[in-house]
């Protein structure tokens, strides 16, 4: 098992322990989005769930300079602007790219 695979497995195991079931990519992005927003609600609309996943993706990709925080709206939602174009990739490459950023996100969270 590669270093990357071990790190990814560790993230999945941590989230599985915390929430009682193995999360998929959408669930992980949703959780990161909620964490970044800092407001937990019992129910989110479909649009809010998509917005939370967008916040998560922008937060993750800001680690590598692809996005930067542009401020917050009146409801406290973060807004980002593109800082650099994201390289074109196939689906498998995109998933690995996101997984690498998720690993870094959770490692950084552990260090805090």
Secondary structure, DSSP 8 states (H G I E B T S, - for coil): --HHHHHHHHHHHHHHHHHSS---HHHHHHHHHHHHHT---S---HHHHHHHHHHHHHHHHHTTTSEEEEEE-TTS-EEEEE-S------HHHHHHHHHHHHHHHHHHHHH-
